[in-house]
Amino acid sequence: MTHSVELIPHSRPTLGEAEAKAVASVLASGQVAQGPQTDAFERRVAELVGVRGGVAVSSGTVALEVALLALGIGSGDEVILPTYVCVAPWLAVTRVGATPKLVDIEPQSYNIDPASVRQALSPRTKAVIVPHLFGLPADLTALQSYGVPLIEDCAQTVGALERGRRVGSVGRVTVCSFYATKLLCAGEGGMVLSNDAGLLEQGRALREYDESDRLNPLSYNRKLTDLQAALGLAQVNRFQDFARRRTAIAARYGAALSTLGLTLPVVPDGRTHVYYRYVVRIPESAGPLDGMVQRLEGRGIQCRRPVFRPIHRFLGAAGFPVSDDAHVRALSLPLYPTLTDAEADLVIRALCEEFR
Ligand SMILES: Cc1ncc(COP(=O)(O)O)c(C=O)c1O
C-alpha cells in the first residue's frame, strides 16, 4: 500500500542515549552472557512488581513454561486461561503436557471472566493463568476467592493497581515479557516472579543446568544475556516517565474521541490502567474491522487488532461470544512514550474523519 503521509506505527520501542550507554558498557566489560546485570535486573523488576524476587529468562513464553513447571504442573492437570490473548499461554500449558481449558472474557475490561472461570473449575484444575490485558488489571479479588493458584501474566501490565495492590504481587507466581514493544524493552526476554523462595529456586534450576548436582531432564538453557538485562535496567530507570507519558496520551485520546460512537477503555472501580494499549470498540455500522484498519493505514495511521486471533478460533471451537465480539470490533490505536502530541492529534483527526 502506498501512503500519502508518513505512517505512524502502531508500536515503537522507546530507546535512547541511556540504553545505548548501558549496552555499550556491557560490551566493553566483556561479560555479555548472564551475569551481574541480570542479577540487578531481577532485583529491580521484583521491586517494581512488589515481590521477593525474580528469575530472568529468554522470553515471556518461556517464563510461562517455567512458572508452570515450577508449580509441578504437567500431564493430567488442567490450567484455565482466557481465549482472548496471544497464544503464548496456550503454548506453554500444552508444552508442559497439561490440558488448557479456555474461558471467555469480561466485555468491558477484555480480561478473563471470573464467572466463566468458576464454571470451568474441576478437581484437576491446578492453576489459572490471568493475563492483565492492555494495561488493565483483571479482577484478582474474584479470582483469588476460588482458592486455585493464580499465575499472573503481566506481559502487558506492570505498575497498575487492583484494590490498592500492585498487579503481579497477588498470584502464586507472575510472569513478565520484555519483548521490544512491551512496557519495558530488552529486545526479547521474560521473568518469573514470586514471593515464594522455593519456587524461585526451582525457576533457576529450570533456567540453567550448569553446576547442578542433579541431572534434571526438565532443566534447559533459558537464560537472558547481560546485554539484554542492561537494556532492561535502563528502561526500568525510565519506567515512571514512560507511565506518565502513556497516561497523558490516553487522556488526550479520551477527551477527543468521546463523541464518535466508539466504546473507549473503561476502568472499573478499584483498578488503575497503565495504557499499554488504547483499545476502542468500533460500532457495527463502521463495517468490518479489516477494512477500517486499511482505511486508517491509508490515512497514515497504523492500527491493529489487539489480539491477533482468539485461541478458540484456531481450534475451531465455539461458545466464546464476548471474545468473538472483541475480535471483530476491538481496535488498538498507536500509544507509546515516543508518540508526540502532534502524532496523537493526527491519530485523532483520522478517527474523526472516519467516524464523524
Ligand atoms: C499476555 C501475554 N503473555 C505472554 C506473552 C509472551 O511474551 P513473549 O513475546 O516475550 O514470549 C505475550 C507477548 O506477546 C503477551 O502479550
The ligand as a Tripos MOL2 file, in Angstrom:
@<TRIPOS>MOLECULE
LIG
   16    16     1     0     0
SMALL
NO_CHARGES

@<TRIPOS>ATOM
      1 C1         -0.3320  -11.5610   27.5670 C.3       1 LIG1
      2 C2          0.9480  -12.1080   27.0140 C.ar      1 LIG1
      3 N1          1.5050  -13.1880   27.5710 N.ar      1 LIG1
      4 C3          2.6690  -13.7000   27.1300 C.ar      1 LIG1
      5 C4          3.3410  -13.1510   26.0650 C.ar      1 LIG1
      6 C5          4.5840  -13.7950   25.5720 C.3       1 LIG1
      7 O1          5.7080  -12.9740   25.7200 O.3       1 LIG1
      8 P1          6.9820  -13.1250   24.7580 P.3       1 LIG1
      9 O2          6.6320  -12.4950   23.4460 O.co2     1 LIG1
     10 O3          8.0560  -12.3810   25.4870 O.co2     1 LIG1
     11 O4          7.2850  -14.5630   24.6290 O.co2     1 LIG1
     12 C6          2.8140  -12.0170   25.4520 C.ar      1 LIG1
     13 C7          3.5410  -11.3980   24.3410 C.2       1 LIG1
     14 O5          3.1240  -11.1320   23.2940 O.2       1 LIG1
     15 C8          1.5850  -11.4810   25.9230 C.ar      1 LIG1
     16 O6          1.0290  -10.4020   25.3600 O.3       1 LIG1
@<TRIPOS>BOND
     1     1     2 1
     2     2     3 ar
     3     2    15 ar
     4     3     4 ar
     5     4     5 ar
     6     5     6 1
     7     5    12 ar
     8     6     7 1
     9     7     8 1
    10     8     9 2
    11     8    10 1
    12     8    11 1
    13    12    13 1
    14    12    15 ar
    15    13    14 2
    16    15    16 1
@<TRIPOS>SUBSTRUCTURE
     1 LIG1         1 GROUP 0 **** ****
